[in-house]
């Protein structure tokens, strides 16, 4: 294999999939993993085989790819507000169970109008902002908006959902168990308020890789939506959600230059490794842009487009031509930079997989 290249350990991958499926089964909640992490239909099907109810996607084009490869239960946890995207969703809903996320009256109204024109009913969930300050309806406004959305024609308001991650009381936290329990409790309380107002709220969907295991224990939570758990990464290890041995995906790179004792250059830069998770940021203070496996004294300190600059503390025998393995800080955005990955089995056999949903931005 030429480098840089993503290599996935199949044994670790399947173990991670089964581990989260066990969490869902033991807590009697549905598992709907987010495929933005891997974007590969083969892995989605492995998740479904292990007990996942369906999948979560961010974009309609991602959902179309998964549907084309046999996935028939999809939640797009992202507001669709343009006519083109909503029409694609309506067309897709004619061949799979499709749930759409909504976080505004205008977005819900547009879905309602197009659904009526197409003579279909669309299932929707309201997104709730619990403090991440991204998309989502402010917590105190959900009841008012839900009452209006529930009366829109050709819409079935079936649930509520949120994504907050390891955030507690408005700030990032290392106590992801407490964050998950708080997330679940707030959403269950909100669902009870909505039901008390006469709304038929069935689904209470929560969770990220860091918070799903604890959020799933909250009575009333019906679904968890982790994504990164299939691979894990340096960020999740720093949060304490996994250990290095559970990280299933690495980027193999080649040392192309060793100009000084304390510096080496690899053939992977910002076009190979994601840079959205910056080093030295609270609360985990990552060191560099990835973890160099087996070399605790080496840091992927800087990246340009095609170069990665390694800082070496003390002595190191690495030289030009050596192959290194690096666990990315953020595997989800790293995978999206690669057209293909290799999956290695126990017999050291490598299978090439296309990242079918790579670059599906619309």
N, C-alpha and C positions, 0 to 999 in steps of 0.2 A: 504493500500500500504506500502510495506517495503521501506526503504530508504538506500542509496540515490536514488532519482528518479526525472526525469524531468516531470513537470506538465505544460501543455499548456492550457491557458484560451481561449476557442473557440471563445467567443464573441470578445475578443481583437484581436485574430488572424484574424477573418473575417473582422473586422473593418480596420485593417492595410492593408489587401489585397485590400479592396475596395478603401482605401485612395490612394494607389499608382496607382491603375487602373484609378481613376479619374484624377490624374495628367497626365497620358498618354493620356487619351481621350481629356481632355481640351486643350492639346498642339498638338494634332493630330500626336502623335508619337506612334510607336509600343512599347509594353512592353514585354520584354523577360527575366523574372526573373531568377536569378541564384539559382538552387536547391541545391547547396553545403551547404546552410544554414540549410535546414531541412532534405533533403535526403529521404523524405517520399512521395510516389506517391499520397496519398490522398490529401496532401496539394498542390502538383503541379496541380492536377485536379481542386481544388478550385481556384487556380490562373487563370487557363485557363477559367473556368466558369465565372470569373469576368472580362474577356476581354483580358487576355494576349495572344499574338500572338503565342508564343511557349515558350520554356525554354532554359536556358543556363546550361551547365554542364562543369566540368573541366576534367573529365576522361571518356574514352570510356565505361568503365564498369558502371559508373553512368548512362550514356546515355542508355545503354542496359536495365538497370533496369527500367528506365522511359518508354522506348518503350514497354517493356513487359507489362506495366500497362496502355497502351493506349495513351501515349503522342506521337504525330506524327510529331512534328516540333521541331528539336533540334539543337542547336549551341554548338559545343565543343570549348570553348574559351581557348584553350590550345594547344600548338604545338604537333602534333603527328609526330614522326620522325622514329620510328622503324617499320619494315615490319609487325610484328605481330599486332601492334595497328592499323596501316593503313589498313590492311586486314580486321580487325574487323569492322572498320569504313565503308569500302566499302560494307561489308556484311549488315551492319545496314542500309546503304543508300538505299538498295533495298526494305525496308519496311517502312521507314519514310523519310521526308525531313531532310537531314542532311547537316549542314554547318560546315566546319573545319577552325580552325584558323591556320595561317601560319606566321612565322616571319623570315624565312631564305630561300635562294634559294635551299639549299640542301634538306630541308624539303619539299618544294613545288615540287621539282623534283622527290622525292621518291613517293609522292602521285600521281604525273602525270604518272610515270612509272607503278605503280601498277594499277591505274585506266585504263590505256590502256590495260594492260594484262587481266583485268577483263571485258573489253568492257563496261565501264561505264564512265559517266562524274561526277566529284565531284565539288561541290560548295565550294569556299574558300573565306575567308576574310583575309586581311593583318592586323596583329597587330602592333600598333604604340606605341612607348614608349614616353610618354609626361612628363617624369620626375620621375616616380616611380623607375626606374632603376631595373626593373625586366625583364621579357620577353618583346619582342617588337622591331621593327625596329626603329633605331634613326630617328627622324622626318625628318631630311634633306636628308636621304637616301631612303625614301619611294618611291619617284617617279622613281628612277633608278631601284629599285628592282621590282616595280609594272610592269614596261614595260617588264621586262624579264618574270615574272610569267604569265603575260597575254598571252604570246606566247607559254606557255607549253601546250602540247596536253592533252586533256581530263580534263582540268581544266576550271572552270568558275569563274573568279575573279569578285565577285559581290559587294564587299564592303570593308570598313576599320573599325577597332574597336580599342578601348583603354580601359584600366582601370588605373586610377590614384588615385582615392579616394581624401580625403581632403588634397591635396598637391598643393601649389601655388609657382611659382618661385623656384622650387626645394626643398621646405621645407614644413613640415606639417603645417597646418593652421587651425584655428578655423573659419575662414571666408569661410565656405564650399559653400556658394552661389556664391561668387566671383570665387572660384575654379571651380565650375561647369560651370559657364558661360565661363570662360577662356578655359576650356576643350572643350566645344562645339564649340566655335569659332575657335579654332586651328584645330579641326578635319574637320569642314565645309570648312575652307580655303584650307586645304590639299585636300579634295575631289574635290574642284573646280579646283585645279591645275592638278589633275589626269585626270579629264574630259577634261580639256583644252589640255591635251596631247593625247586625243583620246581614253581614257580608259572609259569603261562603268561602272562607280561606282554608284550603286544604294543605298547601305546601309551605313549609318554613325551611328555607334553604340557606345554609350558612357555610362558613369554613374555608380555610386555606390549608396548605400542607402543614403549617405550624400550629393551627388552631383546631383542625377538624377532630382530632382524637378527643379533645376535651369538650368541644362544643357538642359532639355527638352524644355525650352523656346527659345532656340537659333534657328532661322530659318535655315533649312538645316539639322538639326539633325533628323534622322529617327527612332531611336530606343534607349531605355534605358534598362539597365540590373542590377537593384538593387537586392540584395539578403536578407540582414539582416532585412529589413523592416517588414518581416512577423512576426518576434518576437521582434525585437530591443533587446538591451542589455545595460549593464552599460556603455560600451564605447560609444554607440550611444547617450545615455542620456547625457554623459559628453560633447559630441560635440554639444549638443543642438538640435539634430535631433528629439528628442522625449522627453516626460516626463515619469516619472516612471510608471504612470497609463497606459501607452501604451505598456509597456513591457509585452509580452504575455507568456513568458516562464520563469519558475523559477526552481531551483533545491531544492527539499525538502530534508532536512538532519536532523539527530537526534543528539542531544547533548549526547555524550557518556562518558564525563568526565568533571568535574569542579574542577580541582586540586587547583586553587588559585582564589582569588577575581577578579583578572584582566585577567584570562585566562580560556577559555573553549575549549573543543575539540569536533569536529563533525566527523561523519563517512564518510566524503567526502574529498578526497585530490586531488592529481594531476591526479589520474585515474578517477576522477569525474568532475573536473573543468579544463578548458583549461588554460594553463599558457603561451600561446604565446603572450598575451598582458600583458606586465609587469607593475606593479605599478610605480608611480612616474616618468613617462616618458613624455616628452614634446609631444604635447602641452596641453594634458588634465590632466596629473598628477593624474591618478586613485589612489584611496586609497584602497589598498589590492587587492585580486583576485576576488572580487565580492561584490555586495551590499546586505547587510543583511536587508531584508524588515522589516520596522517597528522598527528598532534598530539603529538609527544613531550613537550611541555611541559604536557600536561593529564593528570591522574590521576583515575580513578574512585575517589575516596578513601573515601567512605562510602555505605552504602545503607540505606534503610528500606524498608518494604513497597512503596511506589509511587514512591519518589523515589530518584534517584541523584545524589549530590553530587560535582561535578567541581571539583578544585582546579587553578587555572590559575597557572602560574609565568610572570611577565612579561606581555607583551601578547598578546592573542588577539582576532581579529576575529569569533569566533563570537557569535551573537546569538539571541534568541528566535525560534523557528521553524526554525532550522537543523537539518539531518539529519546525525547522526554515525554512524560505524560503529565498533563495539567488538568486539574478539576476547575472548571470555570466558576467565577463568582456566581453567575446567574445562567443556568443552563437553558432556560426557556428562550431567551433572546439569542443565545449562542447557537442553538439548533437552527433558528430561523436564518442564520447566515450561511448555512451549508446546504448544498443541493442533495447530498447523499450522506448516509452514515453506514458504518459497518456494525453488525451485531455478531459478537463472538460467543460461541457455545462452549460447553465444558470440554469438548474434544478439540478445542482450538481451531474450529472451522469458522470461517468468516462469511456472512451473507450480506450482500449489498442491498440497502433499502433507499428508495427515493423519498425525500421529505416532501410528500405530495402536496401538503398544504402550505409549504414555504412561500412567503411573499404574498399570501392572500390578505391584502390590506383593505379590500373594499367590503 
